[in-house]
């Protein structure tokens, strides 16, 4: 049984959902004729953040899947720190202290690990964001009755926050240690490591799957690595990446699929069916990201396509061609 506390609509068969977000500040000086444009832009940004949230949760679920299956960790989506509005994007609870997690960004992890991320459309993290995360960690430790030395806090962002790192180093005398490409440990000088909150900043390039969510095209080397990563996964993990597939930049998705030449017959069939049903079509993805869909309508749309994809794959495994399998499925639907 899975211990991952997924959002109600996580996975390929489920829709994107709207999450509560902070209201826009009043702009009394804005002319009435400009308000629709301002609201449209704000709505588009909220939609991108919603897409990124589910996609990021999918990535971390995917990367820690085998540990979750073994009962070593539990992932909690949007862990609430109060009734409203305080909440942490992701909490990874390490239930087995002896297990060593493979992802480079998980090397710092202790028993309770708070992850707060900024999507590619967000600005680079500021000192206020840094302080807020520390505050969240303190509140979490108090509420869960755990030692702060058992807690870590991670800020995930699309670009290296050079200004924030400079302020922390020069103005607040923090020690900045670059542990890996895009991984920065933030250490308080004069405080023993075992007695303090462990803090790190993770730039998006530290995780291959998060890089693909950026609207910027992937370079050839990175695209190949992502393609190899997806090729090596199994059907269950592909389903875990449902949000990721939905939110990925269309150009990057097409680029990755083209490079997945070493897939097994089942994996090629699965991706081909998804593409034929429009789940990886770039024009459809762009349209949905711009316009959005009503939750109930999209739920039915997504579930129907996922079920159809699995039915087609079963026929392919019995020896039918893709064309014949799709025809047979349509006849079954008519009768």
PASE-610638 format. One line per field, with one value per atom (N, C-alpha, C): residue in one letter; x, y, z. Coordinates in steps of 0.02 Angstrom, whole numbers, plus 50000, padded with zeros to 5 digits. Layout:
! residues N
residu = [A,...];
xx = [X,...];
yy = [Y,...];
zz = [Z,...];
//
This chain:
! residues 335
residu = [X,X,X,X,X,X,X,X,X,X,X,X,X,X,X,X,X,X,X,X,X,X,X,X,X,X,X,X,X,X,X,X,X,X,X,X,X,X,X,X,X,X,X,X,X,X,X,X,X,X,X,X,X,X,X,X,X,X,X,X,X,X,X,X,X,X,X,X,X,X,X,X,X,X,X,X,X,X,X,X,X,X,X,X,X,X,X,X,X,X,X,X,X,X,X,X,X,X,X,X,X,X,X,X,X,X,X,X,X,X,X,X,X,X,X,X,X,X,X,X,X,X,X,X,X,X,X,X,X,X,X,X,X,X,X,X,X,X,X,X,X,X,X,X,X,X,X,X,X,X,X,X,X,X,X,X,X,X,X,X,X,X,X,X,X,X,X,X,X,X,X,X,X,X,X,X,X,X,X,X,X,X,X,X,X,X,X,X,X,X,X,X,X,X,X,X,X,X,X,X,X,X,X,X,X,X,X,X,X,X,X,X,X,X,X,X,X,X,X,X,X,X,X,X,X,X,X,X,X,X,X,X,X,X,X,X,X,X,X,X,X,X,X,X,X,X,X,X,X,X,X,X,X,X,X,X,X,X,X,X,X,X,X,X,X,X,X,X,X,X,X,X,X,X,X,X,X,X,X,X,X,X,X,X,X,X,X,X,X,X,X,X,X,X,X,X,X,X,X,X,X,X,X,X,X,X,X,X,X,X,X,X,X,X,X,X,X,X,X,X,X,X,X,X,X,X,X,X,X,X,X,X,X,X,X,X,X,X,X,X,X,X,X,X,X,X,X,X,X,X,X,X,X,X,X,X,X,X,X,X,X,X,X,X,X,X,X,X,X,X,X,X,X,X,X,X,X,X,X,X,X,X,X,X,X,X,X,X,X,X,X,X,X,X,X,X,X,X,X,X,X,X,X,X,X,X,X,X,X,X,X,X,X,X,X,X,X,X,X,X,X,X,X,X,X,X,X,X,X,X,X,X,X,X,X,X,X,X,X,X,X,X,X,X,X,X,X,X,X,X,X,X,X,X,X,X,X,X,X,X,X,X,X,X,X,X,X,X,X,X,X,X,X,X,X,X,X,X,X,X,X,X,X,X,X,X,X,X,X,X,X,X,X,X,X,X,X,X,X,X,X,X,X,X,X,X,X,X,X,X,X,X,X,X,X,X,X,X,X,X,X,X,X,X,X,X,X,X,X,X,X,X,X,X,X,X,X,X,X,X,X,X,X,X,X,X,X,X,X,X,X,X,X,X,X,X,X,X,X,X,X,X,X,X,X,X,X,X,X,X,X,X,X,X,X,X,X,X,X,X,X,X,X,X,X,X,X,X,X,X,X,X,X,X,X,X,X,X,X,X,X,X,X,X,X,X,X,X,X,X,X,X,X,X,X,X,X,X,X,X,X,X,X,X,X,X,X,X,X,X,X,X,X,X,X,X,X,X,X,X,X,X,X,X,X,X,X,X,X,X,X,X,X,X,X,X,X,X,X,X,X,X,X,X,X,X,X,X,X,X,X,X,X,X,X,X,X,X,X,X,X,X,X,X,X,X,X,X,X,X,X,X,X,X,X,X,X,X,X,X,X,X,X,X,X,X,X,X,X,X,X,X,X,X,X,X,X,X,X,X,X,X,X,X,X,X,X,X,X,X,X,X,X,X,X,X,X,X,X,X,X,X,X,X,X,X,X,X,X,X,X,X,X,X,X,X,X,X,X,X,X,X,X,X,X,X,X,X,X,X,X,X,X,X,X,X,X,X,X,X,X,X,X,X,X,X,X,X,X,X,X,X,X,X,X,X,X,X,X,X,X,X,X,X,X,X,X,X,X,X,X,X,X,X,X,X,X,X,X,X,X,X,X,X,X,X,X,X,X,X,X,X,X,X,X,X,X,X,X,X,X,X,X,X,X,X,X,X,X,X,X,X,X,X,X,X,X,X,X,X,X,X,X,X,X,X,X,X,X,X,X,X,X,X,X,X,X,X,X,X,X,X,X,X,X,X,X,X,X,X,X,X,X,X,X,X,X,X,X,X,X,X,X,X,X,X,X,X,X,X,X,X,X,X,X,X,X,X,X,X,X,X,X,X,X,X,X,X,X,X,X,X,X,X,X,X,X,X,X,X,X,X,X,X,X,X,X,X,X,X,X,X,X,X,X,X,X,X,X,X,X,X,X,X,X,X,X,X,X,X,X,X,X,X,X,X,X,X,X,X,X,X,X,X,X,X,X,X,X,X,X,X,X,X,X,X,X,X,X,X,X,X,X,X,X];
xx = [50043,50000,50044,50023,50063,50052,50108,50102,50102,50108,50109,50040,50036,49972,49966,49936,49932,49872,49875,49815,49760,49700,49643,49647,49675,49676,49747,49790,49858,49858,49903,49910,49884,49898,49877,49802,49766,49694,49655,49689,49654,49669,49624,49631,49676,49693,49725,49672,49694,49644,49666,49618,49634,49644,49698,49711,49702,49685,49677,49742,49739,49798,49784,49836,49827,49796,49747,49715,49765,49753,49795,49784,49838,49830,49787,49749,49706,49749,49725,49759,49711,49695,49645,49662,49727,49747,49738,49726,49720,49654,49656,49594,49550,49485,49438,49452,49474,49487,49546,49590,49651,49640,49586,49578,49572,49535,49527,49594,49636,49702,49744,49741,49780,49756,49689,49661,49679,49679,49696,49767,49813,49883,49893,49858,49863,49836,49780,49751,49798,49832,49880,49937,49962,50017,49994,49932,49907,49901,49878,49871,49939,49992,50058,50084,50070,50092,50056,49990,49952,49981,49996,50027,50093,50132,50199,50195,50146,50140,50130,50080,50067,50126,50158,50214,50273,50287,50342,50329,50267,50251,50261,50242,50252,50326,50368,50440,50468,50451,50479,50450,50387,50358,50395,50410,50446,50515,50552,50622,50628,50578,50581,50535,50512,50460,50483,50544,50564,50572,50590,50595,50525,50479,50410,50379,50393,50367,50394,50456,50486,50467,50427,50407,50460,50510,50564,50546,50505,50485,50411,50382,50313,50314,50278,50272,50204,50202,50140,50133,50078,50067,50035,50065,50040,50021,50070,50059,50038,49981,49956,49988,50009,50038,49985,49931,49874,49813,49755,49694,49700,49722,49734,49774,49820,49839,49908,49939,50006,50008,50050,50059,50126,50156,50219,50203,50238,50224,50230,50286,50296,50334,50313,50350,50369,50434,50458,50477,50440,50453,50495,50556,50602,50590,50555,50536,50591,50635,50692,50755,50781,50838,50902,50905,50966,50972,50917,50919,50951,50993,51025,50988,50961,50923,50971,50958,51004,51004,50946,50947,50994,51031,51081,51049,50988,50955,50927,50929,50904,50960,51022,51078,51074,51046,51042,50984,50940,50878,50889,50845,50842,50774,50746,50682,50624,50624,50569,50599,50574,50605,50553,50560,50512,50539,50498,50518,50470,50498,50458,50487,50445,50472,50439,50478,50455,50456,50401,50396,50439,50450,50489,50462,50398,50370,50376,50399,50409,50476,50481,50545,50592,50656,50705,50689,50701,50687,50722,50687,50714,50729,50755,50768,50703,50648,50583,50562,50574,50557,50600,50663,50709,50685,50668,50644,50578,50535,50470,50479,50526,50537,50565,50610,50636,50579,50535,50477,50432,50420,50380,50411,50478,50513,50504,50508,50500,50429,50380,50310,50298,50325,50317,50347,50407,50440,50398,50369,50328,50263,50231,50168,50177,50231,50243,50282,50302,50340,50403,50443,50507,50562,50624,50681,50697,50716,50733,50793,50834,50892,50872,50807,50781,50745,50751,50714,50762,50744,50780,50731,50756,50714,50749,50711,50739,50698,50731,50699,50718,50669,50681,50662,50706,50693,50723,50701,50721,50790,50809,50873,50912,50978,51020,51006,50984,50968,51032,51070,51136,51130,51079,51071,51058,51014,51000,51062,51099,51159,51210,51216,51263,51243,51179,51154,51166,51150,51159,51233,51276,51348,51378,51362,51394,51361,51295,51259,51241,51233,51210,51260,51318,51373,51356,51313,51301,51358,51372,51421,51384,51404,51371,51417,51394,51433,51399,51432,51403,51421,51372,51383,51381,51346,51340,51317,51313,51290,51218,51209,51142,51118,51161,51143,51186,51153,51189,51166,51212,51197,51207,51159,51162,51175,51234,51253,51265,51238,51251,51321,51361,51428,51424,51466,51470,51418,51374,51323,51336,51342,51356,51302,51323,51276,51221,51238,51189,51137,51144,51098,51056,51063,51029,50984,50942,50902,50949,50943,50983,50945,50978,50945,50984,50947,50981,50937,50970,50937,50952,50900,50908,50886,50932,50915,50887,50841,50803,50847,50905,50949,50976,50964,50987,50943,50886,50842,50821,50839,50826,50754,50708,50637,50610,50638,50616,50641,50700,50727,50679,50649,50605,50542,50525,50464,50475,50538,50552,50532,50508,50488,50547,50608,50667,50683,50703,50719,50777,50773,50827,50885,50946,51002,51004,51043,51043,51063,51114,51138,51084,51052,51000,50940,50919,50862,50875,50935,50953,50949,50973,50973,50901,50858,50788,50755,50769,50740,50763,50827,50852,50817,50806,50772,50702,50664,50595,50594,50641,50644,50653,50692,50709,50653,50601,50549,50497,50456,50403,50336,50285,50219,50193,50204,50178,50210,50275,50309,50289,50274,50249,50183,50141,50078,50090,50140,50157,50174,50205,50226,50170,50108,50052,50051,50058,50058,50118,50174,50235,50224,50196,50183,50136,50088,50038,50068,50115,50140,50204,50236,50300,50293,50345,50345,50336,50288,50274,50335,50376,50436,50483,50489,50533,50504,50437,50406,50416,50406,50416,50488,50534,50605,50624,50596,50612,50584,50522,50490,50529,50554,50593,50656,50682,50746,50738,50676,50663,50663,50719,50722,50735,50755,50772,50718,50658,50603,50585,50557,50530,50467,50443,50384,50324,50317,50260,50267,50327,50338,50325,50349,50336,50261,50227,50155,50118,50139,50107,50113,50174,50185,50151,50149,50117,50042,50012,49941,49926,49966,49956,49958,50007,50013,49954,49932,49877,49811,49806,49746,49750,49805,49812,49843,49865,49892,49962,49996,50062,50066,50008,50008,50022,50072,50094,50040,50003,49951,49897,49879,49828,49853,49916,49944,49945,49966,49969,49899,49850,49782,49756,49768,49742,49777,49842,49878,49853,49829,49805,49733,49691,49620,49597,49629,49607,49543,49521,49458,49422,49356,49319,49339,49343,49370,49331,49266,49226,49232,49233,49237,49305,49358,49424,49434,49405,49412,49386,49326,49298,49340,49364,49405,49469,49503,49566,49555,49505,49493,49476,49436,49418,49478,49522,49581,49629,49636,49681,49654,49589,49560,49566,49554,49561,49632,49680,49751,49768,49745,49760,49727,49665,49630,49667,49690,49727,49791,49826,49890,49878,49823,49808,49799,49766,49757,49823,49866,49932,49973,49967,50004,49978,49916,49887,49905,49942,49965,49930,49880,49846,49894,49885,49920,49886,49920,49890,49825,49824,49764,49706,49720,49668,49643,49689,49671,49623,49638,49595,49526,49525,49462,49420,49451,49416,49387,49425,49400,49340,49341,49284,49222,49230,49173,49143,49186,49163,49123,49144,49109,49039,49035,48971,48920,48946,48901,48893];
yy = [49940,50000,50062,50113,50174,50218,50246,50293,50365,50376,50445,50475,50532,50567,50613,50585,50623,50669,50722,50761,50718,50736,50694,50679,50723,50712,50704,50667,50655,50598,50600,50546,50564,50522,50536,50539,50501,50495,50550,50597,50647,50718,50765,50832,50876,50931,50984,51014,51044,51074,51144,51184,51251,51251,51281,51286,51357,51367,51434,51472,51533,51574,51643,51678,51743,51791,51832,51879,51931,51957,52011,52073,52110,52174,52221,52262,52310,52358,52374,52422,52478,52522,52573,52621,52626,52674,52647,52581,52552,52572,52596,52614,52553,52564,52509,52468,52503,52468,52421,52432,52391,52331,52331,52281,52211,52203,52137,52108,52151,52128,52107,52146,52130,52065,52056,51995,51934,51943,51887,51865,51914,51897,51862,51887,51857,51785,51775,51709,51660,51685,51643,51622,51669,51653,51602,51611,51563,51493,51491,51427,51393,51432,51402,51377,51413,51391,51327,51322,51262,51203,51212,51160,51139,51187,51172,51136,51154,51121,51046,51026,50955,50921,50956,50927,50915,50963,50957,50900,50893,50838,50771,50768,50707,50689,50740,50727,50699,50729,50705,50636,50624,50558,50506,50524,50480,50464,50516,50507,50466,50471,50436,50376,50355,50302,50238,50215,50151,50153,50211,50218,50219,50250,50252,50183,50145,50077,50032,50045,50005,50030,50083,50110,50152,50175,50214,50288,50314,50384,50390,50446,50464,50535,50547,50614,50643,50704,50739,50800,50804,50859,50918,50977,51038,51028,51011,51001,51066,51067,51128,51141,51202,51222,51254,51274,51302,51292,51311,51301,51337,51397,51438,51499,51523,51497,51463,51454,51427,51354,51339,51270,51263,51205,51189,51150,51165,51133,51057,51032,50960,50947,50896,50871,50799,50784,50715,50690,50642,50614,50551,50553,50496,50449,50395,50349,50300,50287,50244,50288,50302,50347,50319,50253,50222,50219,50229,50224,50287,50279,50336,50348,50408,50425,50445,50422,50432,50502,50535,50601,50649,50688,50733,50783,50804,50853,50822,50755,50721,50701,50716,50698,50733,50792,50832,50810,50768,50752,50720,50739,50709,50676,50676,50642,50680,50747,50788,50840,50841,50882,50924,50989,51036,51062,51058,51081,51137,51194,51252,51271,51271,51285,51344,51372,51427,51403,51414,51391,51434,51412,51451,51521,51533,51600,51645,51617,51657,51693,51746,51781,51740,51756,51721,51731,51681,51687,51747,51781,51839,51823,51872,51862,51849,51880,51868,51795,51767,51696,51652,51669,51631,51632,51691,51698,51661,51664,51631,51555,51527,51455,51436,51476,51462,51464,51514,51519,51458,51435,51375,51315,51310,51253,51255,51314,51321,51302,51325,51309,51235,51206,51134,51094,51113,51077,51081,51140,51149,51108,51110,51074,50998,50975,50903,50876,50923,50905,50867,50896,50866,50917,50894,50938,50973,51036,51072,51040,51005,50970,50909,50891,50835,50860,50926,50957,50987,50983,51018,51061,51114,51158,51170,51161,51168,51217,51265,51311,51287,51275,51253,51310,51327,51383,51369,51408,51396,51425,51478,51511,51519,51520,51530,51599,51603,51668,51703,51729,51758,51815,51857,51913,51889,51839,51813,51781,51742,51710,51762,51816,51869,51903,51917,51948,51903,51839,51792,51786,51788,51781,51846,51903,51966,52002,52001,52040,52000,51934,51894,51840,51840,51797,51723,51704,51633,51606,51542,51509,51474,51487,51457,51403,51341,51285,51256,51256,51226,51152,51110,51039,51002,51030,50999,51053,51036,51086,51106,51166,51190,51176,51147,51132,51174,51216,51261,51249,51232,51225,51293,51313,51376,51361,51377,51358,51420,51417,51469,51459,51510,51504,51499,51458,51453,51409,51377,51332,51261,51215,51145,51119,51083,51058,51015,50976,50931,50965,51031,51067,51120,51124,51177,51150,51194,51178,51174,51122,51115,51147,51192,51230,51222,51215,51214,51249,51275,51303,51257,51234,51188,51223,51233,51263,51209,51226,51177,51129,51151,51108,51049,51049,50994,50932,50939,50883,50884,50833,50830,50844,50811,50816,50886,50921,50990,51036,51021,51063,51066,51009,51004,51045,51066,51106,51179,51199,51268,51277,51337,51350,51355,51362,51365,51296,51291,51226,51192,51127,51089,51083,51085,51072,50997,50979,50911,50860,50876,50830,50817,50871,50864,50827,50843,50809,50734,50715,50644,50610,50645,50617,50608,50657,50651,50593,50587,50533,50465,50459,50397,50381,50434,50425,50398,50426,50405,50336,50322,50257,50201,50215,50163,50151,50192,50185,50133,50113,50065,50101,50063,50092,50129,50100,50131,50199,50204,50268,50319,50296,50343,50373,50332,50358,50408,50397,50445,50512,50511,50573,50606,50588,50616,50692,50724,50797,50825,50791,50814,50814,50760,50755,50810,50826,50877,50947,50960,51028,51042,50991,51001,51047,51086,51131,51089,51105,51063,51048,51099,51089,51037,51041,50994,50924,50918,50852,50819,50855,50827,50807,50848,50835,50771,50762,50703,50640,50643,50584,50561,50609,50592,50554,50567,50538,50471,50451,50389,50330,50319,50267,50198,50192,50126,50099,50120,50096,50024,49990,49923,49931,49875,49877,49906,49887,49911,49986,50009,50080,50122,50099,50136,50138,50082,50080,50128,50129,50172,50245,50266,50336,50353,50304,50317,50326,50285,50291,50358,50377,50442,50498,50495,50547,50547,50487,50482,50507,50503,50526,50599,50632,50703,50722,50673,50689,50719,50711,50741,50786,50806,50850,50921,50953,51019,51072,51071,51122,51116,51053,51042,51065,51049,51070,51146,51179,51253,51282,51254,51279,51271,51212,51200,51244,51257,51299,51371,51391,51460,51467,51418,51424,51389,51333,51294,51258,51215,51179,51173,51163,51152,51085,51081,51021,50958,50960,50900,50878,50927,50911,50879,50907,50881,50813,50801,50737,50681,50692,50642,50633,50690,50689,50650,50662,50629,50555,50539,50469,50427,50456,50420,50404,50452,50441,50392,50395,50348,50277,50268,50201,50177,50222,50203,50183,50220,50204,50135,50118,50052,49996,50008,49958,49945,50000,49993,49954,49969,49935,49860,49841,49770,49735,49770,49741,49736,49786,49784,49724,49710,49654,49587,49587,49525,49517,49567,49561,49605,49645,49691,49748,49776,49837,49895,49953,50011,50031,50031,50051,50003,49937,49887,49890,49902,49905,49963,50020,50079,50068,50034,50019,49972,49921,49873,49906,49953,49988,50031,50063,50105,50063,50003,49958,49936,49922,49902,49957,50019,50076,50085,50071,50078,50027,49965,49911,49911];
zz = [50000,50000,50000,49964,49960,50021,50046,50102,50080,50014,49990,49995,50028,50034,49974,49921,49859,49859,49817,49809,49779,49791,49769,49695,49656,49584,49559,49597,49573,49523,49474,49426,49358,49307,49239,49231,49273,49263,49298,49327,49367,49344,49359,49331,49373,49342,49381,49426,49481,49525,49542,49559,49582,49656,49679,49750,49773,49837,49862,49855,49834,49829,49858,49877,49908,49859,49881,49835,49812,49751,49726,49768,49777,49813,49772,49808,49773,49732,49673,49631,49614,49663,49652,49596,49580,49529,49458,49453,49386,49354,49293,49257,49249,49246,49238,49176,49122,49059,49063,49114,49120,49165,49204,49255,49227,49171,49142,49121,49093,49072,49131,49186,49247,49276,49280,49308,49265,49199,49154,49164,49170,49181,49249,49300,49366,49365,49328,49323,49288,49236,49200,49245,49286,49332,49384,49411,49460,49429,49365,49331,49324,49306,49299,49366,49420,49486,49506,49489,49504,49467,49403,49363,49394,49413,49440,49506,49547,49612,49604,49565,49555,49522,49474,49438,49486,49529,49576,49625,49649,49694,49659,49595,49556,49552,49540,49534,49598,49655,49718,49737,49719,49730,49688,49627,49581,49607,49627,49648,49713,49756,49820,49822,49763,49760,49794,49779,49806,49882,49909,49982,50014,49979,50003,50002,49948,49943,49998,50020,50073,50143,50145,50210,50244,50205,50234,50239,50195,50197,50181,50201,50183,50155,50101,50072,50089,50111,50128,50084,50047,50001,50038,50032,50063,50136,50176,50247,50280,50311,50341,50409,50419,50484,50528,50498,50535,50492,50517,50477,50410,50410,50351,50373,50333,50267,50268,50329,50332,50310,50262,50241,50205,50213,50180,50116,50063,49999,50004,50029,50037,50101,50137,50195,50181,50186,50179,50248,50273,50340,50331,50355,50349,50407,50395,50448,50467,50419,50431,50432,50491,50497,50466,50460,50436,50360,50325,50253,50224,50174,50140,50075,50067,50007,49951,49890,49834,49805,49796,49763,49800,49761,49791,49838,49823,49865,49929,49934,49994,50042,50024,50068,50136,50137,50198,50243,50218,50253,50321,50367,50433,50441,50501,50511,50479,50483,50457,50410,50348,50297,50259,50264,50236,50169,50116,50050,50028,50015,49991,49923,49871,49805,49771,49726,49684,49612,49577,49508,49462,49400,49353,49340,49353,49341,49402,49458,49519,49517,49556,49562,49606,49602,49643,49717,49759,49831,49862,49907,49941,50014,50049,50121,50158,50135,50167,50159,50100,50089,50134,50141,50184,50256,50281,50350,50360,50310,50315,50322,50284,50287,50356,50383,50450,50501,50493,50537,50532,50470,50460,50495,50490,50521,50597,50626,50698,50720,50681,50696,50689,50636,50625,50683,50705,50760,50823,50836,50896,50891,50834,50826,50827,50796,50793,50852,50897,50957,50940,50893,50874,50886,50893,50901,50834,50838,50777,50743,50781,50752,50712,50715,50674,50612,50599,50545,50493,50430,50377,50338,50308,50267,50200,50146,50079,50039,50008,49960,49891,49848,49780,49733,49687,49642,49573,49524,49455,49439,49474,49461,49525,49521,49580,49610,49673,49705,49729,49682,49698,49748,49741,49786,49858,49866,49932,49962,49924,49950,49972,49935,49953,50018,50026,50088,50148,50139,50195,50215,50166,50180,50208,50177,50195,50253,50255,50306,50368,50360,50417,50437,50404,50424,50421,50374,50362,50320,50327,50286,50229,50167,50109,50081,50082,50056,49995,49938,49878,49878,49892,49900,49833,49785,49719,49672,49608,49559,49575,49599,49615,49685,49728,49797,49844,49884,49929,50001,50045,50116,50149,50191,50227,50300,50325,50393,50437,50498,50547,50576,50576,50604,50680,50708,50780,50812,50771,50798,50773,50818,50800,50753,50702,50651,50681,50733,50762,50807,50817,50861,50825,50760,50724,50669,50644,50585,50524,50485,50424,50366,50331,50278,50213,50158,50093,50041,49990,49931,49873,49840,49784,49720,49675,49610,49565,49523,49484,49445,49424,49383,49424,49489,49531,49522,49490,49477,49404,49367,49295,49277,49312,49294,49307,49356,49368,49314,49286,49233,49173,49158,49100,49107,49169,49180,49160,49154,49135,49062,49045,48977,48929,48957,48915,48887,48823,48794,48830,48838,48868,48818,48843,48799,48783,48733,48707,48761,48800,48852,48904,48928,48979,48952,48890,48860,48855,48837,48833,48901,48953,49020,49045,49031,49052,49014,48949,48909,48937,48955,48984,49050,49090,49155,49145,49098,49087,49055,49010,48977,49027,49079,49128,49179,49179,49229,49209,49256,49242,49237,49222,49211,49272,49332,49393,49404,49392,49402,49350,49290,49239,49262,49293,49319,49375,49417,49470,49440,49381,49347,49307,49323,49284,49282,49340,49342,49304,49309,49275,49199,49173,49101,49079,49121,49103,49104,49149,49159,49120,49093,49060,49000,48988,48930,48866,48823,48764,48722,48710,48669,48701,48767,48801,48801,48807,48806,48738,48685,48618,48608,48631,48625,48662,48722,48763,48730,48707,48676,48615,48575,48516,48533,48592,48612,48649,48659,48696,48648,48615,48563,48590,48653,48681,48727,48716,48758,48741,48789,48776,48733,48706,48664,48702,48766,48806,48818,48834,48848,48785,48727,48665,48650,48661,48649,48695,48759,48808,48788,48771,48752,48686,48639,48575,48584,48629,48642,48674,48723,48756,48705,48660,48610,48562,48541,48495,48525,48592,48626,48647,48628,48641,48706,48747,48812,48809,48753,48747,48686,48659,48601,48624,48593,48617,48610,48554,48545,48598,48615,48666,48735,48750,48814,48821,48767,48769,48779,48743,48748,48819,48849,48917,48968,48959,49006,49002,48943,48934,48958,48943,48955,49019,49037,49095,49079,49125,49117,49183,49180,49242,49271,49336,49369,49351,49356,49342,49270,49224,49153,49137,49165,49150,49182,49242,49274,49230,49202,49157,49094,49068,49007,49018,49074,49089,49103,49145,49163,49101,49055,48995,48952,48945,48904,48936,49002,49035,49029,49040,49033,48961,48913,48843,48826,48852,48839,48864,48925,48953,48913,48889,48849,48783,48752,48689,48700,48755,48770,48779,48813,48822,48754,48707,48641,48604,48612,48580,48605,48669,48697,48671,48647,48618,48544,48517,48448,48398,48420,48375,48356,48296,48278,48314,48317,48351,48317,48250,48213,48228,48224,48237,48309,48356,48426,48439,48408,48418,48386,48327,48294,48337,48365,48406,48468,48497,48556,48539,48481,48460,48449,48419,48408,48474,48524,48589,48623,48612,48642,48610,48544,48509,48535,48546,48569,48645];
//
